[in-house]
Amino acid sequence: MGNRRKVHGVSHVRIHLGKIAHVVLRQKHLMDPGAERCHRLFLNAADRQHAAAQRDLTGHGDIGAYRTVRKRGNDAQTDRGAGTRAVLRHGAFREMQMNIGILAPDVNESESAFSVSGGAIRYGLNAIKSIGRPVIESIIAERKAGGPYVDLSDFIHRLPGKDVNKRVVENLIKSGAFDSFPANRRQMMLIYGQIMDEAAQKKKTELAGQMSLFDFAAEEDKEAFKVKIPVVAEYNKGDLLAFEKEVLGFYISGHPLEEYEEQWKRGISHVTTDFLPPEEGELPKVHDGERATVGGMITTKTMKATKTNKMMAFITIEDLVGTVEVIVFPRDYEKIGKMLNVDDKVFVSGRISAEEDRASKMILESIRPFSEPKKELWIQFTDVEEFKRREPELLSTIMDSEGSDSVIIYVKKEKMKKVLPASRNIKITDELLGRLYQIFGEKNVKAVEKYIENTGKMH
């Protein structure tokens, strides 16, 4: 029955969040074209996840896929947040952030699942890793009975017990669920263990019918017994985002690529959501064999040995809207394997491997870091005859240069342009330019920075 739970779980999240998005949009009077697209995009993303789950279950002979889906189904049944994270993985989340507003979970505001909060959608507590249903029910029940939690100490002392353990409190801090308290996340991470030990000891003495020094102290003196909040600065932005990704599966307060957004837009031909299967009635945004460039962070890297014992890699590139899988064959891995590091921000160029009813993939041909602008080397020849005569000399000159910069031939008389294949890409250096100036003349050789017009849909 685990497989059926998976489909049901995702559908439940789709219906629930879809209804909430609709309520928020109506409240904010945002049913303009952009907001309607946001709402529709989320529901379509959920439908795709639902259909993908069904495809996996009906696949013939794929026992591994069946077991994976069954396991995820059981996980989703015990933690509905798993279904939520699966749905939000398709880029609709980013659009909802921009059009509606997605708020971090909050122990004083959040319900178990997504809810409406101040004209935005508030993340539910069930989306936080390792926060189970009993814990959530305890948090909400105590909040209703005793009012909002004042600070970290108040939260911990009001919810003693085995359910709210140190891992739960740590993940609540990392997710931002305590951000309304008068302390930053780093301060709370430094003191939560001490406060929990204090609360446990207090409960122990109470059960034993004993009294502590705290009980005998005057009200004005009790402050001296409280755990002091250290004076330390908040974590840097990168650490905060990493914590959110760790416990939520998504970045809530920002994205590591935001400061590179303009460079990213200029350097790509497609966004990762272009690789998703087209919706009914839509044309595909990518085609088999087509060349493309995507940019983003390397979030996963899996190595595999071929039958000839050569290494190849499968990496996941995450941009501001989603993810795409990139395949690195052995010949290319030998050249650029050192550049395939998790968390690196890179542009990847290659050919598209399109699959019907499944997300398309990319086959890597070249890679470059964000910090390095893409360049083109233009070499001009008088006419076609001169180009054909001198082509072997050109190829011999650039043969030992390896990189991601493309080489473009321009024939002046016929006004023709030819881009050499990616296997001829080079790294433009002063030394290489110097050699080419000597052979072909400085006026016929030019290196230019190249920005790619983004053809992906960003609205």
MOFENCOR-V520551 format. One record per pair of residues at least 12 apart in sequence whose C-alpha atoms are under 10 Angstrom apart, sorted by the first residue. I is the first residue (numbers start at 0). J is the second residue. If there is no record, write none. Layout:
BEGIN
i={I:I}
j={J:J}
END
This chain:
BEGIN
i={0:0:0:1:1:1:1:1:1:1:1:1:1:1:2:2:2:2:2:2:2:2:2:2:2:2:2:3:3:3:3:3:3:3:4:4:4:4:4:4:4:4:5:5:5:5:5:5:5:5:5:5:5:5:5:5:5:6:6:6:6:6:6:6:6:6:6:6:7:7:7:7:7:7:8:8:8:8:8:8:8:8:8:8:8:8:9:9:9:9:9:9:9:9:9:9:9:9:9:9:9:10:10:10:10:10:10:10:10:11:11:11:11:12:12:12:12:12:12:12:12:12:12:12:12:12:13:13:13:13:13:13:13:13:13:13:13:13:14:14:15:15:15:15:16:16:16:16:16:16:16:16:16:16:16:17:17:17:17:17:17:18:18:18:19:19:19:19:19:19:19:20:20:20:20:20:20:20:20:20:20:20:20:20:20:20:20:21:21:21:21:22:22:22:22:22:23:23:23:23:23:23:23:23:23:24:24:24:24:24:24:24:25:26:26:26:26:27:27:27:27:29:29:33:33:33:33:34:34:34:34:34:35:36:36:36:36:36:37:37:37:37:37:37:37:37:37:37:38:38:38:38:38:39:40:40:40:40:40:40:40:41:41:41:41:41:41:41:41:41:42:42:43:43:43:43:43:44:44:44:44:44:44:44:44:44:44:45:45:45:45:45:45:45:45:46:46:47:47:47:47:47:47:47:47:48:48:48:48:48:48:49:49:50:51:51:52:52:52:52:52:53:54:54:55:55:55:56:56:77:77:78:78:78:78:78:78:78:78:79:79:79:79:79:79:80:80:80:80:80:80:80:80:80:80:80:80:80:80:80:81:81:81:81:81:81:82:83:83:83:83:83:83:83:84:84:84:84:84:85:87:87:87:88:88:88:88:88:89:89:89:89:89:89:90:90:90:90:90:90:90:91:91:91:92:92:92:92:93:93:93:93:93:93:94:94:94:94:95:95:96:96:96:96:96:97:98:99:99:99:100:100:100:100:100:100:101:101:101:101:101:101:101:101:101:101:102:102:102:102:102:102:102:102:102:102:102:102:103:103:103:103:103:103:103:103:103:103:103:103:103:103:103:104:104:104:104:104:104:104:104:104:104:104:104:104:104:104:104:105:105:105:105:105:105:105:105:105:105:105:105:105:106:106:106:106:106:106:106:106:106:106:106:106:106:106:106:106:107:107:107:107:107:107:107:107:107:107:107:107:108:108:108:108:108:108:108:108:108:109:109:109:109:109:109:109:109:109:110:110:110:110:110:110:110:110:111:111:111:111:111:111:111:111:111:111:112:112:112:112:113:113:122:122:122:123:123:124:124:124:124:124:124:124:125:126:126:126:126:127:127:127:127:127:127:127:127:127:127:127:128:128:128:128:128:128:128:128:128:129:129:129:129:129:129:130:130:130:130:130:130:130:130:130:131:131:131:132:133:133:134:134:134:134:134:134:134:135:135:137:137:137:137:138:138:138:138:141:141:141:142:142:145:148:148:148:149:149:149:149:150:150:150:150:150:150:150:151:151:151:151:151:151:151:151:151:151:151:151:151:152:152:152:152:152:152:152:152:152:152:152:153:154:154:154:155:155:155:155:155:155:155:155:156:156:156:156:156:156:156:157:158:158:159:159:159:159:159:160:160:160:160:161:163:164:164:165:165:165:165:166:168:168:168:168:168:169:169:169:169:169:169:170:170:170:170:170:170:171:171:171:171:172:172:172:172:172:172:172:172:172:173:173:173:173:173:173:173:173:173:173:173:173:173:174:174:174:174:174:174:174:174:174:174:174:174:174:174:175:175:175:175:175:181:182:182:182:182:182:183:183:183:183:183:183:184:184:184:184:185:185:185:185:185:185:185:185:186:186:186:186:186:186:186:186:187:187:187:189:189:189:190:190:190:190:191:191:193:193:194:194:194:197:197:201:212:213:236:236:236:236:237:237:237:238:239:239:239:240:240:240:240:241:241:253:254:254:255:255:255:255:255:255:256:256:256:256:256:256:256:257:257:259:259:259:259:260:260:260:262:262:262:262:262:263:263:263:263:263:263:263:263:263:263:263:263:264:264:264:264:264:264:264:264:264:265:265:265:265:265:265:265:266:266:266:266:266:266:266:266:266:266:266:266:266:266:267:267:267:267:267:267:267:267:267:267:267:267:267:267:268:268:268:268:268:268:268:268:268:268:268:268:269:269:269:269:269:269:269:269:269:269:269:269:269:269:270:270:270:270:270:270:270:270:270:270:270:270:270:270:270:270:270:270:271:271:271:271:271:271:271:271:271:271:271:271:271:271:271:271:271:271:272:272:272:272:272:272:272:272:272:272:272:272:273:273:273:273:273:273:273:273:273:273:274:274:274:274:274:274:274:274:274:274:274:274:274:274:274:275:275:275:275:275:275:275:275:275:275:275:276:276:276:276:276:276:276:277:277:277:277:278:283:283:284:284:284:285:285:285:285:285:285:286:286:286:286:286:286:287:287:287:287:287:287:287:287:288:288:288:288:288:288:288:289:289:289:289:289:289:290:290:290:290:290:290:290:290:290:290:291:291:291:291:291:291:291:291:291:292:292:292:292:292:292:292:292:292:292:292:292:292:293:293:293:293:293:293:293:293:293:293:293:293:293:293:293:294:294:294:294:294:294:294:294:294:294:294:294:294:295:295:295:295:295:295:295:295:295:295:295:295:295:295:295:295:295:296:296:296:296:296:296:296:296:296:296:296:296:296:296:296:296:297:297:297:297:297:297:297:297:297:297:297:297:297:297:297:297:297:298:298:298:298:298:298:298:298:298:298:298:299:299:299:299:299:299:299:299:299:299:300:300:300:300:300:300:300:300:300:300:301:301:301:301:302:302:303:303:304:305:305:307:308:309:309:309:309:309:310:310:310:310:310:310:310:310:311:311:311:311:311:311:311:311:311:312:312:312:312:312:312:312:312:312:313:313:313:313:313:313:313:313:314:314:314:314:314:314:314:315:315:316:316:316:316:316:316:316:317:317:317:318:319:320:322:323:323:323:323:324:324:324:324:324:325:325:325:325:325:325:325:325:325:325:325:326:326:326:326:326:326:326:326:327:327:327:327:327:327:327:328:328:328:330:331:331:331:331:331:331:332:332:334:334:334:335:335:335:335:335:335:338:338:338:339:343:343:344:344:344:344:345:345:345:345:345:345:346:346:346:346:346:346:346:346:346:346:347:347:347:347:347:347:347:347:347:348:348:348:348:348:348:348:348:348:349:349:349:349:349:349:349:350:350:350:351:364:364:364:364:364:365:365:365:365:365:365:365:366:366:366:367:367:367:372:372:372:372:372:373:373:373:373:373:373:373:373:373:373:374:374:374:374:374:374:374:374:374:374:374:374:375:375:375:375:375:375:375:375:375:375:375:375:375:375:375:375:376:376:376:376:376:376:376:376:376:376:376:376:376:376:376:376:376:377:377:377:377:377:377:377:377:377:377:377:377:377:378:378:378:378:378:378:378:378:378:378:378:378:378:378:378:378:378:379:379:379:379:379:379:379:379:379:379:379:379:380:380:380:380:380:380:380:380:380:381:381:381:381:381:381:381:382:382:382:382:382:382:382:383:383:383:383:383:383:383:384:385:386:386:386:389:390:392:392:393:393:393:394:396:396:396:396:397:397:397:397:397:397:397:397:397:398:398:398:399:399:399:399:400:400:400:400:400:400:400:401:401:401:401:401:401:402:402:402:402:402:402:402:403:403:403:403:403:403:403:404:404:404:404:404:404:404:404:404:404:405:405:405:405:405:405:405:405:405:405:405:405:406:406:406:406:406:406:406:406:406:406:407:407:407:407:408:409:427:427:428:432:432:432}
j={69:72:73:65:66:68:69:70:71:72:73:74:75:76:52:53:55:56:65:66:67:68:69:70:71:72:73:52:53:56:68:69:72:73:68:69:71:72:73:74:75:76:49:52:53:68:69:70:71:72:73:74:75:76:79:81:82:48:49:50:51:52:53:56:68:72:75:82:49:52:72:75:76:82:49:72:73:74:75:76:78:79:80:81:82:83:45:46:48:49:52:72:75:79:80:81:82:83:84:85:86:42:45:46:48:49:82:83:86:45:79:82:83:42:45:79:80:81:82:83:84:85:86:87:112:113:41:42:43:44:45:46:48:49:82:83:86:87:42:45:83:112:113:114:38:41:42:45:83:86:112:113:114:115:120:38:39:40:41:42:45:38:42:114:38:113:114:115:119:120:121:34:35:37:38:39:41:42:95:99:100:113:114:115:118:119:120:34:35:38:39:114:115:118:119:120:99:100:114:115:116:117:118:119:120:37:38:98:99:118:119:120:118:115:117:118:119:99:117:118:119:98:99:94:97:98:458:94:95:97:98:99:98:91:94:95:98:458:91:92:93:94:95:96:97:98:99:458:91:94:95:98:99:91:89:90:91:92:94:95:278:86:87:89:90:91:92:93:94:95:86:91:86:89:91:278:279:85:86:87:88:89:90:91:92:275:278:82:83:85:86:87:88:89:91:86:278:86:89:275:276:277:278:356:357:82:85:86:87:88:89:85:86:356:356:357:64:65:68:69:72:68:356:357:67:68:69:68:69:131:132:125:126:127:128:129:130:131:132:111:112:125:126:131:132:111:112:113:122:123:124:125:126:127:128:129:130:131:247:248:125:126:127:128:247:248:126:112:113:122:123:125:126:248:126:127:247:248:249:248:248:249:321:248:249:320:321:322:271:272:275:320:321:322:271:272:318:319:320:321:322:272:320:321:249:251:320:321:249:250:251:319:320:321:319:320:457:458:119:120:119:120:251:252:253:458:119:118:119:120:116:117:118:119:120:121:113:115:116:118:119:120:121:122:251:252:114:115:116:117:119:120:121:122:123:175:251:252:120:121:122:123:124:174:175:176:177:178:243:247:250:251:252:120:121:122:123:124:125:126:127:171:174:175:176:177:178:247:251:121:122:123:124:171:172:174:175:176:177:178:179:180:123:124:135:138:139:142:147:148:154:171:175:176:177:178:179:180:138:139:142:143:146:147:148:149:176:177:179:180:121:122:123:124:139:142:147:176:179:121:122:123:124:125:135:138:139:176:122:123:124:125:135:136:138:139:123:124:125:126:131:132:135:136:138:139:124:125:126:135:125:126:176:247:251:135:176:136:138:139:171:174:176:247:247:174:246:247:248:167:170:171:173:174:176:243:245:246:247:248:166:167:170:171:174:245:246:247:248:166:167:168:170:171:246:162:163:164:166:167:168:170:171:246:162:163:167:162:162:163:158:160:161:162:163:164:167:162:163:157:158:162:163:154:157:158:163:154:157:158:154:157:157:177:179:180:177:179:180:181:177:178:179:180:181:182:187:168:172:177:178:179:180:181:182:187:190:191:194:195:180:187:190:191:193:194:195:197:198:225:226:194:168:177:180:168:191:194:195:196:197:198:199:194:195:197:198:199:201:202:198:195:198:195:198:199:201:202:195:198:199:202:199:195:192:195:191:192:195:196:192:187:188:191:192:195:184:187:188:191:192:246:188:242:243:245:246:247:184:243:246:247:184:185:186:187:188:191:242:243:246:185:187:188:238:239:240:241:242:243:244:245:246:247:239:240:241:242:243:244:245:246:247:248:249:250:251:252:239:242:243:251:252:228:228:229:230:231:233:228:230:231:232:233:234:232:233:234:239:229:230:231:232:233:234:235:239:227:228:229:230:231:232:233:234:228:229:233:228:229:231:226:227:228:229:226:228:226:227:225:226:227:225:226:213:224:225:252:253:254:255:253:254:255:255:251:252:253:252:253:254:255:254:255:319:318:319:295:296:318:319:342:344:294:295:296:317:318:319:344:318:319:295:344:369:370:295:318:319:294:369:370:372:450:293:294:295:318:319:344:345:346:369:450:451:453:293:294:450:451:452:453:454:455:457:294:372:449:450:451:452:453:292:293:294:345:346:347:369:372:373:449:450:451:452:453:291:292:293:294:295:346:347:348:450:451:452:453:454:455:290:291:292:293:294:348:450:451:452:453:454:455:284:285:290:291:292:293:294:451:452:453:454:455:456:457:284:291:292:293:294:295:317:318:319:320:321:322:323:453:454:455:456:457:292:293:294:295:316:317:318:319:320:321:322:323:324:358:359:360:455:456:284:318:319:320:321:322:323:358:359:455:456:457:285:320:321:322:323:358:359:454:455:456:286:321:322:323:324:351:352:353:354:357:358:359:360:361:455:321:322:323:353:354:355:356:357:358:359:360:353:354:355:356:357:358:359:355:356:357:358:356:353:355:454:455:456:351:352:353:359:360:455:350:351:352:353:354:359:350:351:352:353:354:359:360:361:349:350:351:352:353:361:362:349:350:351:352:353:361:348:349:350:351:352:361:362:363:364:421:347:348:349:350:351:361:362:363:454:346:347:348:349:350:351:361:363:364:365:366:451:453:316:317:318:322:323:325:345:346:347:348:349:361:366:453:455:316:317:318:319:344:345:346:347:348:366:367:368:369:315:316:317:318:319:320:321:322:323:342:343:344:345:346:347:368:369:314:315:316:317:318:319:322:340:341:342:343:344:345:346:368:369:314:315:316:317:318:322:323:324:325:339:340:341:342:343:344:345:346:314:315:316:317:318:322:340:341:342:343:344:313:314:315:316:317:324:339:340:341:342:312:313:314:315:316:324:325:339:340:341:313:314:315:326:314:327:328:329:329:328:329:329:329:328:329:330:332:333:327:328:329:330:331:332:333:336:326:327:328:329:330:331:332:333:336:325:326:327:328:329:331:332:336:339:325:326:327:328:339:361:362:363:326:327:339:340:341:361:363:341:360:341:342:343:344:345:346:347:342:344:345:344:457:457:358:358:359:360:361:358:359:360:361:362:347:348:349:350:351:352:359:360:361:362:363:349:350:352:360:361:362:363:364:339:349:361:362:363:364:365:362:363:364:364:362:363:364:365:366:422:363:364:365:401:402:364:365:366:367:401:402:366:367:368:366:368:369:367:368:369:370:366:367:368:369:370:371:365:366:367:368:369:370:371:372:373:403:361:362:363:364:365:366:367:368:403:361:362:363:364:365:366:367:403:421:361:362:363:364:365:366:421:362:363:364:363:403:420:421:422:424:401:402:403:404:421:422:424:402:403:404:402:403:404:404:447:448:449:450:403:404:405:426:427:447:448:449:450:451:403:404:405:406:425:426:427:446:447:448:449:450:403:404:405:406:407:418:424:425:426:427:445:446:447:448:449:450:404:405:406:407:408:418:424:425:426:427:432:444:445:446:447:448:449:405:406:407:408:409:416:417:418:443:444:445:446:447:393:406:407:408:409:410:416:435:436:439:440:441:442:443:444:445:446:407:408:409:410:411:416:439:440:442:443:444:445:408:409:410:411:412:415:439:443:444:409:410:411:412:413:414:443:409:410:411:412:413:414:415:409:410:411:412:413:414:415:410:410:408:409:410:439:408:438:439:435:438:439:423:431:434:435:438:423:424:425:426:427:431:432:434:435:423:424:425:423:425:426:431:423:424:425:426:427:428:431:422:423:424:425:426:427:421:422:423:424:425:426:427:421:422:423:424:425:426:427:421:423:424:425:426:427:446:447:448:449:418:419:420:421:422:423:424:425:426:427:446:449:418:419:420:421:423:424:425:426:427:446:419:420:424:445:444:443:446:447:446:444:445:446}
END
